[in-house]
């Protein structure tokens, strides 16, 4: 295998299916953000002054609609040639001209992935005899997306969408059953973590990782979660409880936050924001809330020297860190890929895990 002394890691841009090599040369800064609630966002800053084909001398670039225009598809790939990953695929939603004294004009391009169309659509609608998975499938079909849905949960007699965007409504339904929302390759994803496929990435502190902060925090940990309501059919109150048994199903090894909290006392939590109409919904919602809290016990925030395969849903194995924090089991909840002329490609990520490794 030949020795590689230098490998370019400059982003490559494709606009409406056409590779635009000049954009890589004129790029000054790029940021691509995503989290578990869905909708990946891009901001790219370009030098907007220089020669243009067919014209004499230098002129203003990228602000006349020739390359960038509203609704054009924008794809961005990062990584070494031959193994680059597409880290963004969406459409242009905003164009900004930036002028500063003593500096050449700049063009800022903003783009969002296909979930943007769900944000544009507001409606009031009554859903009857549906599960959260049924709702996700129906919304996907209404926006010409293929449903990629796998989520267990109750069937509701009535669900009300009241003057909400489809995106806000879908995020709300996902929160109630601890699911992620995303879009990729024309598919609308709506899955719980145990059913979502993600890349597996090993990150070594001091090699891949440039900065790392890991914290185990009891602030949001609870011994159990209660969800209460009133069953109109049975004419009886509802009080369903989820304990750390629900967490052990996905984190069988290690020390849970609820176990560490037991040294301080027994502290349950009661949800009053949602009011279930039957015990099945209350059980599902209490379990989802218990999982949400437990998963935040160990939180990681780090910066790597450019890891294009990292995305929300990736599973991370941390090496060369303190033993309680080392090992696999981290689930990535936020990623920001950035590129500039000083640092090159950097990847900021946040991840979480429900356990500390046993001593």
C-alpha contacts under 8 A as a table, 3 or more apart, distances in Angstrom:
res1	aa1	res2	aa2	distance
4	X	7	X	6.91
7	X	80	X	6.43
8	X	80	X	6.28
8	X	81	X	7.65
9	X	78	X	6.62
9	X	79	X	5.30
9	X	80	X	5.31
9	X	81	X	7.74
9	X	344	X	7.44
9	X	345	X	6.92
10	X	24	X	6.63
10	X	78	X	6.82
10	X	79	X	7.48
10	X	339	X	7.88
10	X	344	X	7.47
10	X	345	X	7.57
11	X	24	X	6.15
11	X	76	X	6.53
11	X	77	X	5.67
11	X	78	X	4.94
11	X	79	X	7.44
11	X	339	X	7.76
12	X	19	X	7.76
12	X	20	X	7.64
12	X	21	X	7.00
12	X	23	X	7.65
12	X	24	X	5.89
12	X	76	X	5.67
12	X	77	X	5.31
12	X	78	X	6.77
13	X	19	X	6.00
13	X	20	X	5.66
13	X	21	X	6.99
13	X	23	X	6.62
13	X	24	X	6.93
13	X	74	X	7.10
13	X	75	X	5.80
13	X	76	X	4.86
13	X	77	X	6.81
14	X	17	X	5.75
14	X	18	X	5.24
14	X	19	X	4.26
14	X	20	X	5.70
14	X	74	X	5.83
14	X	75	X	5.05
14	X	76	X	6.53
15	X	18	X	5.25
15	X	19	X	6.42
15	X	20	X	6.83
15	X	67	X	7.35
15	X	68	X	7.73
15	X	72	X	6.75
15	X	73	X	5.64
15	X	74	X	4.78
15	X	75	X	6.51
16	X	72	X	5.85
16	X	73	X	4.85
16	X	74	X	6.48
17	X	73	X	7.59
20	X	23	X	5.79
20	X	24	X	7.66
21	X	24	X	5.65
21	X	25	X	7.12
22	X	25	X	5.19
22	X	26	X	6.29
23	X	26	X	5.10
23	X	27	X	5.81
23	X	46	X	7.38
24	X	27	X	5.35
26	X	46	X	5.32
26	X	47	X	5.18
26	X	48	X	7.61
27	X	30	X	7.44
27	X	44	X	7.32
27	X	45	X	6.08
27	X	46	X	4.46
27	X	47	X	6.44
27	X	340	X	7.77
28	X	44	X	7.75
28	X	45	X	5.48
28	X	46	X	5.34
28	X	47	X	6.64
28	X	339	X	7.94
28	X	340	X	5.60
28	X	341	X	6.18
29	X	44	X	5.84
29	X	45	X	5.14
29	X	46	X	7.21
29	X	338	X	7.24
29	X	339	X	5.47
29	X	340	X	4.42
29	X	341	X	7.19
30	X	42	X	7.47
30	X	43	X	5.90
30	X	44	X	4.44
30	X	45	X	6.36
30	X	337	X	7.76
30	X	338	X	5.22
30	X	339	X	4.98
30	X	340	X	6.54
31	X	42	X	5.74
31	X	43	X	5.30
31	X	44	X	6.43
31	X	336	X	6.62
31	X	337	X	5.68
31	X	338	X	4.41
31	X	339	X	6.73
32	X	40	X	7.05
32	X	41	X	5.64
32	X	42	X	4.48
32	X	43	X	6.60
32	X	87	X	7.84
32	X	88	X	7.29
32	X	335	X	7.95
32	X	336	X	5.35
32	X	337	X	5.10
32	X	338	X	6.42
33	X	40	X	5.66
33	X	41	X	5.25
33	X	42	X	6.53
33	X	334	X	7.57
33	X	335	X	5.88
33	X	336	X	4.47
33	X	337	X	6.71
34	X	38	X	6.74
34	X	39	X	6.46
34	X	40	X	4.57
34	X	41	X	6.57
34	X	311	X	7.87
34	X	312	X	6.92
34	X	334	X	5.75
34	X	335	X	5.54
34	X	336	X	6.60
35	X	38	X	5.90
35	X	39	X	7.61
35	X	40	X	7.49
35	X	312	X	6.07
35	X	333	X	5.58
35	X	334	X	4.30
35	X	335	X	6.57
36	X	180	X	5.41
36	X	181	X	6.31
36	X	182	X	7.34
36	X	312	X	6.34
36	X	313	X	7.82
36	X	333	X	5.54
36	X	334	X	6.73
37	X	171	X	6.18
37	X	180	X	6.19
37	X	181	X	5.45
37	X	182	X	7.15
38	X	115	X	7.25
38	X	180	X	7.39
38	X	181	X	4.95
38	X	182	X	4.48
38	X	183	X	7.27
39	X	112	X	6.70
39	X	113	X	5.84
39	X	114	X	7.40
39	X	115	X	5.36
39	X	116	X	6.83
39	X	182	X	6.46
39	X	183	X	7.39
40	X	88	X	7.39
40	X	112	X	5.82
40	X	113	X	5.50
41	X	110	X	7.51
41	X	111	X	5.94
41	X	112	X	4.67
41	X	113	X	6.73
42	X	88	X	7.59
42	X	109	X	7.84
42	X	110	X	5.56
42	X	111	X	5.08
42	X	112	X	6.29
43	X	108	X	6.86
43	X	109	X	5.70
43	X	110	X	4.68
43	X	111	X	6.71
44	X	108	X	5.61
44	X	109	X	5.19
44	X	110	X	6.63
45	X	106	X	6.65
45	X	107	X	5.79
45	X	108	X	4.54
45	X	109	X	6.53
46	X	106	X	5.49
46	X	107	X	5.20
46	X	108	X	6.40
47	X	104	X	6.89
47	X	105	X	6.41
47	X	106	X	4.71
47	X	107	X	6.48
48	X	60	X	5.69
48	X	61	X	4.57
48	X	62	X	6.17
48	X	63	X	7.74
48	X	104	X	7.10
48	X	105	X	5.30
48	X	106	X	4.66
48	X	107	X	5.57
49	X	58	X	6.68
49	X	59	X	5.67
49	X	60	X	4.81
49	X	61	X	5.52
49	X	104	X	6.28
49	X	105	X	6.16
49	X	106	X	7.49
50	X	57	X	7.83
50	X	58	X	4.56
50	X	59	X	5.52
50	X	60	X	6.72
50	X	61	X	6.84
51	X	55	X	7.34
51	X	56	X	7.41
51	X	57	X	5.91
51	X	58	X	4.31
51	X	59	X	6.09
52	X	55	X	5.69
52	X	56	X	7.70
52	X	57	X	7.92
52	X	58	X	6.83
52	X	59	X	6.83
52	X	61	X	7.36
55	X	58	X	7.88
60	X	63	X	7.19
60	X	105	X	7.72
61	X	64	X	7.09
61	X	107	X	7.95
62	X	65	X	6.75
62	X	66	X	6.86
62	X	67	X	5.93
62	X	68	X	6.16
62	X	107	X	6.60
63	X	66	X	7.75
63	X	68	X	7.10
63	X	95	X	7.76
63	X	97	X	7.32
63	X	107	X	6.78
64	X	67	X	7.77
64	X	68	X	7.74
65	X	68	X	5.17
65	X	69	X	4.99
66	X	69	X	7.36
68	X	72	X	6.88
68	X	92	X	7.62
68	X	109	X	7.95
69	X	72	X	5.81
69	X	92	X	6.79
69	X	95	X	7.79
70	X	91	X	7.47
70	X	92	X	5.17
70	X	93	X	5.66
70	X	94	X	6.89
70	X	95	X	7.86
71	X	91	X	5.15
71	X	92	X	5.10
71	X	93	X	6.46
72	X	91	X	5.35
72	X	92	X	5.62
73	X	89	X	7.23
73	X	90	X	5.64
73	X	91	X	4.41
73	X	92	X	6.58
74	X	88	X	7.66
74	X	89	X	5.86
74	X	90	X	5.49
74	X	91	X	5.58
74	X	92	X	6.76
74	X	111	X	7.51
75	X	86	X	7.08
75	X	87	X	7.84
75	X	88	X	5.47
75	X	89	X	4.50
75	X	90	X	6.60
76	X	86	X	5.73
76	X	87	X	5.94
76	X	88	X	5.15
76	X	89	X	6.71
77	X	84	X	6.00
77	X	85	X	5.26
77	X	86	X	4.10
77	X	87	X	5.56
77	X	88	X	7.06
78	X	84	X	5.23
78	X	85	X	5.48
78	X	86	X	6.46
78	X	87	X	6.64
78	X	308	X	5.91
79	X	83	X	6.27
79	X	84	X	4.10
79	X	85	X	6.18
79	X	306	X	7.87
79	X	307	X	7.71
79	X	308	X	6.04
80	X	83	X	5.62
80	X	84	X	5.41
81	X	84	X	5.81
84	X	308	X	7.51
85	X	308	X	5.99
85	X	309	X	6.55
86	X	89	X	7.38
87	X	308	X	6.82
88	X	113	X	7.58
89	X	113	X	6.04
90	X	111	X	6.19
90	X	112	X	5.19
90	X	113	X	3.87
90	X	114	X	6.02
91	X	111	X	5.25
91	X	112	X	5.68
91	X	113	X	6.22
91	X	114	X	7.47
92	X	95	X	7.82
92	X	109	X	7.07
92	X	110	X	5.84
92	X	111	X	4.12
92	X	112	X	6.63
93	X	110	X	5.75
93	X	111	X	5.05
93	X	112	X	6.69
94	X	109	X	6.12
94	X	110	X	4.93
94	X	111	X	6.77
95	X	107	X	7.23
95	X	108	X	5.86
95	X	109	X	4.93
95	X	110	X	6.29
96	X	107	X	5.81
96	X	108	X	4.90
96	X	109	X	6.50
97	X	105	X	7.25
97	X	106	X	6.02
97	X	107	X	4.93
97	X	108	X	6.35
98	X	105	X	5.86
98	X	106	X	5.04
98	X	107	X	6.18
98	X	108	X	7.30
99	X	103	X	7.38
99	X	104	X	7.30
99	X	105	X	5.05
99	X	106	X	6.64
100	X	103	X	5.50
100	X	104	X	7.39
100	X	105	X	7.07
112	X	115	X	7.54
112	X	116	X	6.17
113	X	116	X	6.12
113	X	183	X	7.45
114	X	117	X	6.14
114	X	118	X	7.88
114	X	183	X	6.61
114	X	186	X	7.88
115	X	118	X	5.29
115	X	119	X	6.78
115	X	167	X	7.05
115	X	182	X	7.55
115	X	183	X	6.59
116	X	119	X	5.09
116	X	120	X	6.52
116	X	167	X	7.98
117	X	120	X	5.12
117	X	121	X	6.56
117	X	143	X	7.48
118	X	121	X	5.35
118	X	143	X	7.41
118	X	165	X	6.49
118	X	166	X	4.94
118	X	167	X	4.86
119	X	122	X	7.28
119	X	165	X	5.22
119	X	166	X	6.02
119	X	167	X	4.98
119	X	168	X	7.08
120	X	165	X	6.60
120	X	166	X	7.95
121	X	165	X	5.22
121	X	166	X	5.92
122	X	163	X	5.96
122	X	164	X	5.16
122	X	165	X	3.94
122	X	166	X	6.24
123	X	161	X	7.11
123	X	162	X	6.76
123	X	163	X	5.01
123	X	164	X	5.75
123	X	165	X	6.33
123	X	166	X	7.44
124	X	160	X	7.55
124	X	161	X	5.19
124	X	162	X	4.37
124	X	163	X	4.73
124	X	164	X	6.76
125	X	160	X	6.08
125	X	161	X	5.01
125	X	162	X	6.46
126	X	158	X	6.84
126	X	159	X	5.94
126	X	160	X	4.74
126	X	161	X	6.18
127	X	130	X	6.70
127	X	158	X	5.65
127	X	159	X	4.97
127	X	160	X	6.17
127	X	161	X	7.64
128	X	156	X	6.99
128	X	157	X	5.37
128	X	158	X	4.56
128	X	159	X	6.38
129	X	155	X	6.16
129	X	156	X	5.31
129	X	157	X	4.48
129	X	158	X	6.21
130	X	133	X	7.94
130	X	134	X	5.66
130	X	135	X	6.66
130	X	155	X	5.19
130	X	156	X	5.45
130	X	157	X	6.91
130	X	158	X	7.58
130	X	159	X	7.88
131	X	134	X	5.03
131	X	135	X	6.42
131	X	153	X	6.51
131	X	154	X	5.76
131	X	155	X	4.26
131	X	156	X	5.99
132	X	135	X	5.08
132	X	136	X	6.31
132	X	151	X	7.78
132	X	153	X	6.87
132	X	154	X	7.63
132	X	155	X	7.54
132	X	173	X	6.05
132	X	174	X	7.45
132	X	177	X	7.99
133	X	136	X	5.09
133	X	137	X	6.26
133	X	149	X	6.34
133	X	150	X	6.98
133	X	151	X	5.94
133	X	152	X	7.47
133	X	153	X	7.73
133	X	190	X	7.41
134	X	137	X	5.17
134	X	138	X	6.22
135	X	138	X	5.15
135	X	139	X	6.17
135	X	170	X	7.87
136	X	139	X	5.23
136	X	140	X	6.13
136	X	147	X	7.29
136	X	149	X	7.15
136	X	170	X	6.78
136	X	190	X	6.73
137	X	140	X	5.14
137	X	141	X	6.33
137	X	147	X	5.26
137	X	148	X	7.89
137	X	149	X	6.89
138	X	141	X	5.19
138	X	142	X	6.34
139	X	142	X	5.11
139	X	143	X	6.52
139	X	166	X	7.23
140	X	143	X	5.38
140	X	144	X	6.31
140	X	145	X	4.81
140	X	146	X	6.12
140	X	147	X	5.52
140	X	187	X	7.89
140	X	188	X	6.02
141	X	144	X	5.13
141	X	145	X	5.66
141	X	146	X	6.66
141	X	147	X	7.19
142	X	145	X	7.58
145	X	186	X	5.49
145	X	187	X	5.27
145	X	188	X	5.92
146	X	186	X	6.25
146	X	187	X	4.47
146	X	188	X	5.99
147	X	187	X	5.66
147	X	188	X	5.03
147	X	189	X	6.51
147	X	190	X	7.89
148	X	187	X	5.95
148	X	188	X	5.54
148	X	189	X	4.70
148	X	190	X	6.34
148	X	191	X	7.78
149	X	188	X	7.59
149	X	189	X	5.79
149	X	190	X	4.78
149	X	191	X	5.64
150	X	190	X	6.53
150	X	191	X	4.90
150	X	192	X	7.04
150	X	195	X	6.71
151	X	177	X	7.88
151	X	179	X	7.21
151	X	190	X	7.13
151	X	191	X	5.21
151	X	192	X	5.73
151	X	195	X	7.86
152	X	177	X	7.93
153	X	177	X	6.74
153	X	281	X	7.64
153	X	284	X	6.31
154	X	280	X	5.94
154	X	281	X	5.51
154	X	284	X	6.97
155	X	281	X	7.82
156	X	159	X	6.60
156	X	281	X	7.67
161	X	164	X	6.21
161	X	169	X	6.71
164	X	168	X	6.24
164	X	169	X	6.04
165	X	168	X	5.25
165	X	169	X	6.14
166	X	169	X	5.10
166	X	170	X	5.97
167	X	170	X	5.12
167	X	171	X	6.11
168	X	171	X	5.13
168	X	172	X	6.22
169	X	172	X	5.09
169	X	173	X	6.35
170	X	173	X	5.13
170	X	174	X	6.13
170	X	181	X	7.78
171	X	174	X	5.00
171	X	175	X	6.21
171	X	181	X	6.88
172	X	175	X	5.23
172	X	176	X	6.59
173	X	176	X	5.36
173	X	177	X	6.91
174	X	177	X	5.52
174	X	178	X	5.82
174	X	179	X	4.67
174	X	180	X	6.28
174	X	181	X	7.04
174	X	190	X	7.39
175	X	178	X	4.98
175	X	179	X	6.19
175	X	180	X	7.97
175	X	288	X	7.60
176	X	179	X	7.85
176	X	284	X	7.66
176	X	285	X	5.41
176	X	288	X	6.28
176	X	289	X	7.53
177	X	192	X	7.69
177	X	284	X	6.38
177	X	285	X	6.06
177	X	287	X	7.91
177	X	288	X	5.17
178	X	192	X	6.09
178	X	193	X	7.89
178	X	288	X	4.94
178	X	289	X	7.42
178	X	291	X	7.40
178	X	292	X	6.89
179	X	190	X	6.32
179	X	191	X	5.08
179	X	192	X	4.12
179	X	193	X	6.58
180	X	189	X	7.42
180	X	190	X	5.64
180	X	191	X	5.55
180	X	192	X	6.09
180	X	193	X	7.07
181	X	188	X	7.48
181	X	189	X	5.50
181	X	190	X	4.89
181	X	191	X	7.10
182	X	188	X	6.08
182	X	189	X	4.99
182	X	190	X	6.88
183	X	186	X	6.75
183	X	187	X	5.53
183	X	188	X	4.60
183	X	189	X	5.62
184	X	187	X	5.35
184	X	188	X	6.81
184	X	189	X	7.58
191	X	195	X	6.06
191	X	196	X	5.92
192	X	195	X	5.56
192	X	196	X	6.42
193	X	196	X	5.20
193	X	313	X	7.50
194	X	250	X	7.60
196	X	313	X	6.97
197	X	313	X	7.12
197	X	314	X	7.88
198	X	311	X	7.75
198	X	312	X	7.84
198	X	313	X	5.07
198	X	314	X	4.45
198	X	315	X	6.47
199	X	309	X	6.88
199	X	310	X	7.09
199	X	311	X	7.67
199	X	313	X	7.46
199	X	314	X	4.74
199	X	315	X	6.22
200	X	314	X	5.82
200	X	315	X	4.80
200	X	316	X	5.97
200	X	317	X	7.76
201	X	309	X	7.75
201	X	310	X	7.21
201	X	314	X	7.10
201	X	315	X	6.21
201	X	316	X	4.94
201	X	317	X	6.27
202	X	316	X	5.71
202	X	317	X	4.62
202	X	318	X	6.12
202	X	319	X	7.38
203	X	207	X	7.85
203	X	208	X	5.71
203	X	209	X	6.58
203	X	316	X	7.00
203	X	317	X	6.17
203	X	318	X	5.23
203	X	319	X	6.23
204	X	207	X	5.42
204	X	208	X	5.38
204	X	209	X	6.12
204	X	318	X	6.09
204	X	319	X	4.71
204	X	320	X	6.01
205	X	208	X	6.28
205	X	209	X	4.87
205	X	210	X	7.25
205	X	212	X	7.71
205	X	318	X	7.44
205	X	319	X	6.14
205	X	320	X	5.37
205	X	321	X	6.58
206	X	209	X	5.58
206	X	210	X	6.38
206	X	320	X	7.79
207	X	210	X	7.34
208	X	304	X	5.49
208	X	305	X	5.93
209	X	212	X	6.92
209	X	302	X	7.04
209	X	303	X	5.92
209	X	304	X	4.29
209	X	305	X	6.44
210	X	302	X	7.53
210	X	303	X	5.57
210	X	304	X	5.28
210	X	305	X	6.44
211	X	302	X	5.33
211	X	303	X	5.08
211	X	304	X	7.04
212	X	300	X	7.22
212	X	301	X	5.91
212	X	302	X	4.23
212	X	303	X	6.53
213	X	300	X	5.82
213	X	301	X	5.34
213	X	302	X	6.23
214	X	298	X	7.00
214	X	299	X	5.74
214	X	300	X	4.54
214	X	301	X	6.57
214	X	325	X	7.48
215	X	298	X	5.60
215	X	299	X	5.38
215	X	300	X	6.62
216	X	297	X	5.44
216	X	298	X	4.33
216	X	299	X	6.45
216	X	356	X	7.92
217	X	220	X	7.45
217	X	221	X	7.90
217	X	257	X	7.83
217	X	296	X	7.96
217	X	297	X	5.52
217	X	298	X	6.60
218	X	221	X	5.09
218	X	257	X	6.36
218	X	260	X	7.72
218	X	261	X	6.49
218	X	297	X	6.54
220	X	293	X	5.91
220	X	294	X	7.91
220	X	296	X	7.56
220	X	297	X	7.60
221	X	257	X	5.91
221	X	258	X	5.85
221	X	261	X	6.98
221	X	293	X	5.79
221	X	294	X	6.13
221	X	297	X	6.90
222	X	225	X	7.12
222	X	257	X	7.90
222	X	258	X	5.74
222	X	261	X	7.26
222	X	266	X	7.92
222	X	267	X	5.54
222	X	268	X	5.36
222	X	269	X	6.31
222	X	290	X	7.81
222	X	293	X	7.46
222	X	294	X	7.89
223	X	243	X	6.43
223	X	244	X	7.01
223	X	258	X	5.22
223	X	259	X	7.87
223	X	261	X	7.40
223	X	262	X	7.42
223	X	266	X	6.10
223	X	267	X	5.42
223	X	268	X	5.05
223	X	269	X	7.67
224	X	241	X	6.67
224	X	242	X	5.57
224	X	243	X	4.41
224	X	244	X	6.76
224	X	267	X	7.42
224	X	268	X	4.76
224	X	269	X	6.17
224	X	290	X	6.76
225	X	241	X	5.54
225	X	242	X	5.28
225	X	243	X	6.61
225	X	268	X	5.83
225	X	269	X	4.71
225	X	270	X	5.70
225	X	271	X	7.25
225	X	286	X	5.70
225	X	287	X	7.57
225	X	289	X	6.99
225	X	290	X	5.85
226	X	239	X	6.40
226	X	240	X	5.54
226	X	241	X	4.46
226	X	242	X	6.63
226	X	268	X	7.49
226	X	269	X	6.05
226	X	270	X	4.54
226	X	271	X	6.13
226	X	286	X	5.98
227	X	238	X	7.68
227	X	239	X	5.72
227	X	240	X	5.45
227	X	241	X	6.59
227	X	270	X	5.86
227	X	271	X	5.08
227	X	272	X	7.01
227	X	275	X	7.85
227	X	276	X	7.89
227	X	282	X	5.62
227	X	283	X	7.52
227	X	285	X	7.12
227	X	286	X	5.56
228	X	237	X	7.39
228	X	238	X	5.07
228	X	239	X	4.41
228	X	240	X	6.52
228	X	270	X	7.60
228	X	271	X	7.06
228	X	272	X	7.06
228	X	275	X	6.69
228	X	276	X	7.07
228	X	282	X	6.90
229	X	237	X	5.97
229	X	238	X	4.80
229	X	239	X	6.74
229	X	275	X	5.03
229	X	276	X	5.20
229	X	277	X	6.31
229	X	278	X	7.63
229	X	282	X	7.67
230	X	235	X	7.16
230	X	236	X	5.98
230	X	237	X	4.46
230	X	238	X	5.32
230	X	275	X	7.57
230	X	276	X	6.92
230	X	277	X	5.68
230	X	278	X	7.04
231	X	234	X	5.46
231	X	235	X	5.49
231	X	236	X	5.43
231	X	237	X	6.02
231	X	238	X	6.48
231	X	276	X	7.78
231	X	277	X	4.94
231	X	278	X	5.07
231	X	279	X	7.46
232	X	235	X	4.82
232	X	236	X	7.04
232	X	277	X	6.73
232	X	278	X	7.95
238	X	276	X	7.98
238	X	278	X	7.09
238	X	279	X	6.11
238	X	282	X	7.50
239	X	279	X	7.68
239	X	282	X	7.45
240	X	279	X	6.86
240	X	282	X	5.80
240	X	283	X	5.51
240	X	286	X	6.93
241	X	283	X	6.85
241	X	286	X	6.21
241	X	287	X	7.77
242	X	245	X	7.57
242	X	246	X	6.72
242	X	283	X	7.20
242	X	286	X	5.49
242	X	287	X	5.15
242	X	290	X	6.40
243	X	246	X	6.15
243	X	247	X	7.74
243	X	287	X	7.79
243	X	290	X	7.01
244	X	247	X	4.97
244	X	248	X	6.35
244	X	258	X	6.85
244	X	290	X	7.36
244	X	294	X	7.98
245	X	248	X	5.15
245	X	249	X	6.81
246	X	249	X	5.61
246	X	250	X	7.80
246	X	287	X	6.53
246	X	290	X	7.59
246	X	291	X	7.19
247	X	250	X	5.80
247	X	251	X	6.09
247	X	252	X	7.99
247	X	290	X	7.50
247	X	291	X	5.95
247	X	294	X	6.96
247	X	354	X	7.82
248	X	251	X	4.73
248	X	252	X	4.75
248	X	253	X	7.73
249	X	252	X	6.13
251	X	254	X	7.48
251	X	354	X	6.82
251	X	355	X	7.16
253	X	355	X	7.54
253	X	357	X	7.71
254	X	355	X	5.21
254	X	356	X	5.41
254	X	357	X	4.81
254	X	358	X	5.31
255	X	259	X	6.58
255	X	260	X	7.23
255	X	355	X	4.96
255	X	356	X	5.03
255	X	357	X	6.40
255	X	358	X	6.32
256	X	259	X	5.22
256	X	260	X	6.52
256	X	294	X	7.35
256	X	297	X	7.58
256	X	354	X	5.93
256	X	355	X	4.68
256	X	356	X	6.77
257	X	260	X	5.05
257	X	261	X	6.06
257	X	294	X	6.33
257	X	297	X	5.54
257	X	354	X	6.83
257	X	355	X	6.69
258	X	261	X	4.92
258	X	262	X	6.30
258	X	294	X	7.34
259	X	262	X	5.22
259	X	263	X	7.52
260	X	263	X	5.95
260	X	264	X	7.96
261	X	264	X	5.50
261	X	265	X	6.59
261	X	266	X	7.59
262	X	265	X	4.97
262	X	266	X	5.90
271	X	274	X	6.92
271	X	286	X	7.88
272	X	275	X	6.77
276	X	279	X	7.32
276	X	281	X	5.85
276	X	282	X	5.57
277	X	281	X	7.23
277	X	282	X	7.90
278	X	281	X	5.77
278	X	282	X	6.57
279	X	282	X	4.96
279	X	283	X	6.11
280	X	283	X	5.25
280	X	284	X	6.39
281	X	284	X	5.17
281	X	285	X	6.09
282	X	285	X	5.17
282	X	286	X	6.00
283	X	286	X	5.30
283	X	287	X	6.16
284	X	287	X	5.25
284	X	288	X	6.22
285	X	288	X	5.08
285	X	289	X	6.19
286	X	289	X	5.17
286	X	290	X	6.13
287	X	290	X	5.10
287	X	291	X	6.18
288	X	291	X	5.13
288	X	292	X	6.13
289	X	292	X	4.99
289	X	293	X	6.28
290	X	293	X	5.32
290	X	294	X	6.06
291	X	294	X	5.07
291	X	295	X	5.91
292	X	295	X	5.50
292	X	296	X	6.78
293	X	296	X	5.53
293	X	297	X	7.21
294	X	297	X	5.61
294	X	354	X	5.33
295	X	298	X	7.21
295	X	352	X	6.08
295	X	353	X	5.20
295	X	354	X	4.19
295	X	355	X	7.95
296	X	299	X	5.98
296	X	352	X	5.67
296	X	353	X	6.39
296	X	354	X	6.29
297	X	352	X	7.28
297	X	353	X	6.45
297	X	354	X	5.29
297	X	355	X	6.87
298	X	325	X	7.96
298	X	352	X	5.48
298	X	353	X	5.12
298	X	354	X	6.11
298	X	355	X	6.72
298	X	356	X	7.29
299	X	350	X	7.29
299	X	351	X	5.95
299	X	352	X	4.55
299	X	353	X	6.69
300	X	349	X	7.91
300	X	350	X	5.40
300	X	351	X	5.05
300	X	352	X	6.02
301	X	348	X	7.38
301	X	349	X	5.81
301	X	350	X	4.51
301	X	351	X	6.68
302	X	348	X	5.71
302	X	349	X	5.47
302	X	350	X	6.53
303	X	346	X	6.70
303	X	347	X	5.46
303	X	348	X	4.40
303	X	349	X	6.38
304	X	307	X	6.51
304	X	346	X	5.83
304	X	347	X	5.18
304	X	348	X	6.56
305	X	345	X	6.50
305	X	346	X	5.01
305	X	347	X	6.56
306	X	337	X	7.59
306	X	345	X	4.87
306	X	346	X	4.30
306	X	347	X	5.03
307	X	310	X	5.74
307	X	346	X	7.37
307	X	347	X	5.95
308	X	311	X	7.81
308	X	337	X	7.53
308	X	347	X	7.56
310	X	314	X	6.11
310	X	335	X	7.23
310	X	347	X	8.00
311	X	314	X	5.53
311	X	332	X	6.92
311	X	334	X	7.47
311	X	335	X	5.96
312	X	331	X	7.86
312	X	332	X	5.06
312	X	333	X	5.18
312	X	334	X	5.62
312	X	335	X	6.29
313	X	331	X	6.12
313	X	332	X	5.35
313	X	333	X	6.63
314	X	331	X	6.03
314	X	332	X	5.35
315	X	328	X	7.47
315	X	329	X	6.52
315	X	330	X	5.62
315	X	331	X	4.98
315	X	332	X	6.40
316	X	328	X	5.96
316	X	329	X	6.55
316	X	330	X	5.04
316	X	331	X	6.40
316	X	332	X	7.17
317	X	326	X	7.52
317	X	327	X	5.09
317	X	328	X	3.97
317	X	329	X	6.68
317	X	330	X	6.65
318	X	321	X	6.96
318	X	325	X	7.76
318	X	326	X	5.40
318	X	327	X	5.13
318	X	328	X	6.38
319	X	326	X	5.79
319	X	327	X	6.28
320	X	326	X	7.14
321	X	325	X	6.49
321	X	326	X	5.57
322	X	325	X	5.60
322	X	326	X	6.12
323	X	326	X	5.05
323	X	357	X	6.86
323	X	359	X	7.61
324	X	356	X	5.11
324	X	357	X	4.49
324	X	358	X	6.58
324	X	359	X	6.95
325	X	356	X	5.95
325	X	357	X	6.37
326	X	357	X	7.13
327	X	357	X	7.98
329	X	353	X	6.14
330	X	351	X	5.79
330	X	352	X	5.28
330	X	353	X	4.95
331	X	351	X	5.17
331	X	352	X	5.46
331	X	353	X	6.54
332	X	335	X	7.50
332	X	349	X	6.96
332	X	350	X	5.79
332	X	351	X	4.08
332	X	352	X	6.66
333	X	349	X	7.66
333	X	350	X	5.70
333	X	351	X	5.29
333	X	352	X	7.26
334	X	349	X	5.56
334	X	350	X	5.08
334	X	351	X	7.01
335	X	347	X	6.94
335	X	348	X	5.73
335	X	349	X	4.48
335	X	350	X	6.59
336	X	347	X	5.70
336	X	348	X	5.04
336	X	349	X	6.38
337	X	345	X	7.17
337	X	346	X	6.01
337	X	347	X	4.60
337	X	348	X	6.46
338	X	344	X	7.84
338	X	345	X	5.71
338	X	346	X	5.31
338	X	347	X	6.28
339	X	343	X	7.06
339	X	344	X	4.97
339	X	345	X	4.41
339	X	346	X	6.27
340	X	343	X	5.88
340	X	344	X	5.08
340	X	345	X	6.96
341	X	344	X	5.70
343	X	346	X	7.16
353	X	356	X	7.99
